[in-house]
Amino acid sequence: MSPAWKRSLIAIALLVSVVVAYDVYRHQAGRGFDEDLKKLEPDAKSRLPIKVDEFTTLVDVTYEPRKKVYWYVMEVKDGERVERQKLKQRAQDQVCGNADALRTIKEKGVSYEYHYMDKARATVAAFTIASCP
């Protein structure tokens, strides 16, 4: 076997080893991320409800693998129109403007799901942010 052929086999074996090691690491790191995310949920829930602004209260959160879900209650008067697009744009600006959230979207594939309800718990708006512009 020629020296060049031996070097090629060694290089291929090394490359395969690195790819396998990276895959194992990625799998373990992903599992740890999901477990850490789930540990945060009870702490977040213990602080609820949180008045976000004069019309909106965060009432529940759920941290699922690759998804954070937030439920809000809005003080909406009968007949009052909620501008859903403005709610979504404001949430997207906050998520995409936060370096940690942006990193979790890009590197971990985490999405942020929002549910806005009125006081009777009827859905006012619901949307998901899974990417940033």
C-alpha positions as CSV (number, residue, x, y, z in Angstrom):
1,M,0.0,0.0,0.0
2,S,1.4,3.4,-1.0
3,P,2.2,6.1,1.6
4,A,-0.3,8.4,0.0
5,W,-3.1,5.8,0.2
6,K,-2.3,5.2,3.9
7,R,-2.4,8.9,4.6
8,S,-5.8,9.1,2.9
9,L,-7.2,6.2,5.0
10,I,-5.9,7.8,8.2
11,A,-7.4,11.1,7.1
12,I,-10.8,9.5,6.4
13,A,-10.7,7.6,9.7
14,L,-9.9,10.8,11.6
15,L,-12.7,12.7,9.8
16,V,-15.2,9.9,10.5
17,S,-14.1,9.9,14.2
18,V,-14.6,13.7,14.5
19,V,-18.0,13.6,12.8
20,V,-19.2,10.7,15.2
21,A,-17.8,12.5,18.2
22,Y,-19.5,15.8,17.2
23,D,-22.8,14.0,16.7
24,V,-22.6,12.4,20.1
25,Y,-21.8,15.8,21.7
26,R,-24.6,17.5,19.8
27,H,-27.1,14.9,21.0
28,Q,-26.0,15.1,24.6
29,A,-25.9,19.0,24.5
30,G,-29.4,19.0,23.0
31,R,-30.8,16.8,25.8
32,G,-29.1,18.9,28.4
33,F,-30.6,22.1,26.9
34,D,-34.1,20.6,27.0
35,E,-33.7,19.4,30.6
36,D,-32.4,22.9,31.6
37,L,-35.3,24.5,29.9
38,K,-37.8,22.3,31.6
39,K,-36.2,23.1,35.0
40,L,-36.9,26.8,34.5
41,E,-40.7,26.2,34.1
42,P,-41.6,25.8,37.8
43,D,-39.6,28.9,38.7
44,A,-41.3,31.0,36.0
45,K,-44.8,29.7,37.0
46,S,-44.1,30.6,40.6
47,R,-43.8,34.3,39.7
48,L,-47.1,34.4,37.8
49,P,-49.3,36.3,37.1
50,I,-47.1,39.2,36.0
51,K,-48.6,42.5,34.8
52,V,-46.8,43.2,31.5
53,D,-48.5,46.6,30.9
54,E,-51.7,48.3,31.9
55,F,-53.8,46.0,29.6
56,T,-51.8,42.7,29.5
57,T,-51.0,40.1,32.2
58,L,-48.8,37.0,31.6
59,V,-50.8,34.2,33.2
60,D,-49.0,31.0,32.2
61,V,-45.8,29.6,30.6
62,T,-44.8,26.2,29.3
63,Y,-41.3,25.2,28.2
64,E,-41.5,22.2,25.9
65,P,-38.6,20.8,23.9
66,R,-37.8,23.4,21.3
67,K,-40.7,25.6,22.2
68,K,-41.5,28.2,24.8
69,V,-45.3,29.0,25.1
70,Y,-46.7,32.1,26.8
71,W,-50.4,32.8,27.7
72,Y,-51.5,36.4,28.3
73,V,-54.9,37.8,29.4
74,M,-55.7,41.2,27.9
75,E,-58.3,43.7,29.2
76,V,-60.3,44.1,26.0
77,K,-63.5,46.0,26.1
78,D,-66.6,44.7,24.3
79,G,-66.3,45.6,20.7
80,E,-62.7,46.7,21.0
81,R,-60.5,45.6,18.1
82,V,-57.1,44.2,18.9
83,E,-54.5,44.7,16.3
84,R,-53.0,41.2,16.0
85,Q,-50.3,42.2,13.6
86,K,-49.0,44.8,16.1
87,L,-49.0,42.2,18.9
88,K,-47.0,39.9,16.7
89,Q,-44.6,42.6,15.5
90,R,-43.9,43.7,19.1
91,A,-43.3,40.2,20.3
92,Q,-41.0,39.5,17.3
93,D,-39.1,42.7,17.9
94,Q,-38.5,41.7,21.6
95,V,-37.5,38.1,20.8
96,C,-35.3,39.0,17.8
97,G,-33.8,41.9,19.7
98,N,-32.7,39.7,22.6
99,A,-29.3,38.1,21.9
100,D,-30.0,35.0,24.0
101,A,-33.4,34.3,22.4
102,L,-32.0,34.9,19.0
103,R,-29.2,32.4,19.6
104,T,-31.7,29.8,20.9
105,I,-33.8,30.2,17.7
106,K,-30.8,29.9,15.4
107,E,-28.7,27.3,17.2
108,K,-31.3,25.2,19.0
109,G,-34.3,25.6,16.8
110,V,-36.5,26.9,19.6
111,S,-39.7,28.7,18.7
112,Y,-41.7,31.2,20.8
113,E,-45.5,30.7,20.8
114,Y,-47.9,33.4,22.1
115,H,-51.5,33.1,23.1
116,Y,-53.5,36.3,23.9
117,M,-57.0,35.8,25.5
118,D,-59.6,38.1,26.8
119,K,-60.8,37.9,30.5
120,A,-63.3,35.2,29.5
121,R,-60.3,33.2,28.1
122,A,-61.5,33.5,24.5
123,T,-58.6,33.7,22.0
124,V,-57.8,37.2,20.9
125,A,-54.6,36.4,19.0
126,A,-52.2,33.4,18.7
127,F,-48.9,33.2,16.7
128,T,-45.5,31.6,16.7
129,I,-42.1,33.1,16.2
130,A,-39.7,30.5,14.8
131,S,-37.2,32.7,12.9
132,C,-35.9,36.2,12.9
133,P,-35.4,38.5,9.8
